[in-house]
Amino acid sequence: MIMSEDHAMKSSICYKNCLIRSESFQLIPNSSWVPQYTLTRQNRMNDFTAIPRHHARLDKVFATETEADDFALQDAMQWIDSN
């Protein structure tokens, strides 16, 4: 379930008691986009207040922010599934 698809407000999804927020970035203006996400686990009180996990995939780059954000969200979901 996507909470926001507007890239002015970065894409965020809830997945298996985690909140994933895409935070893709460019190292320099007008360059490729590096996929990055922040993952926060939901605690027992149903708050997302735990310390977030940040992860940037410096080994992957994309032509657009949307492509990088989509990859980041999928990468985060795979990480959750494997842990």
Protein Blocks (a to p, Z undefined) as FASTA:
>chain_A
ZZbfcfklccdddeehiacddfbdcfbghiacddddddddddfkopafbccdddddfkbc
cfbfklmmmmmmmmmmmmmmmZZ
